[in-house]
């Protein structure tokens, strides 16, 4: 039986949405796709073996923080590719949080500043975030429609709510709203203040996906990337600016999946590895150590930063395990990242401040699918933060020559 044009359009949009969700690392859909079919490492020790075998694509820093905010050499120190630039995924939103806290303290923004949902959602590319925006709205007690937009766009939320959506829920549109609200200059200054000197500029998340769609083919993506970082960043910003001027806030915004080519798998792989924002694990570890021990920013800035990063303390069991726990993670296709600090209540490091930064790139598709399903890398990170024997094992593993 011949399908109607409307049915074919719905099918086309569904396929495009699925492909873009795969591109952006949409967790829920991937879990359904790979459940009971893909097996990866099942515990922290197996995961260590896996990343040790592909150590060129792992950046890892872990140590105990001394009272001065520096690594305590009396405990094991783990460093693998610590000074090399790696894709950060949503870990790159930590500097935006710092810029927000600074703006509040300086009076350039207010925690209780009203933000209309309409203004926030002008940055939303429906179908691209694995449902993060809808999750963020529901966490605020708001209702969403079938396309992931609020059903009450004229309603206001607080600027602090948008920042929480950016940090806790990985809402891309929240990050882009915060960047637009604070400005590129404030974001660049936050990188400098944080000591993130070997770091790509913070650009609109939507711009990366729109630029990938504009490149369309793997050959097109290679042409963009071959022009160098500055040209890439200009391309990303220009794509975001065009969308803001021509589609955001219009009916076309809801149909953008039908108006822009869906990136192929070759484009996705190139973009994840070479186009997304990059930074250095050792610099993020130093930053997290300063935040954890009170050596970052002013007495007014620090509590805002700590409060937002400490969202994970609300998760079941963490209050028993930790006195303090702060983290920001992210994922995109073939990439998994995490930056955290913690003060355990128990175990070998009870009462000590621990920092772990983990950046993993270029994972084979099936391994990444399995990791998205299990999140075993978080078991690895937690064990590294809590157990001295395991930290010693990890340090020794990466200090030893790679297996032939």
PENORKA-V735580 format. One line per field, one symbol per residue. burial: # if it has 24 or more other ideal C-beta (glycine too) atoms within 12 Angstrom, else .. A space follows every 50 residues. Layout:
burial = ???
This chain:
burial = ............#..############.##...#.....##..#..##.# ##.##.#########...#.##..########.################# ####....#.#.#.#.#####################..#.#.#..#### ..#...#.########################.#.###.##.####..## ###############....##..##......##.###.##.###..##.. ..##.###.#####..###########################.###... ##.##########....#..########################..#.#. .############.#.######################.##.###.##.. ....
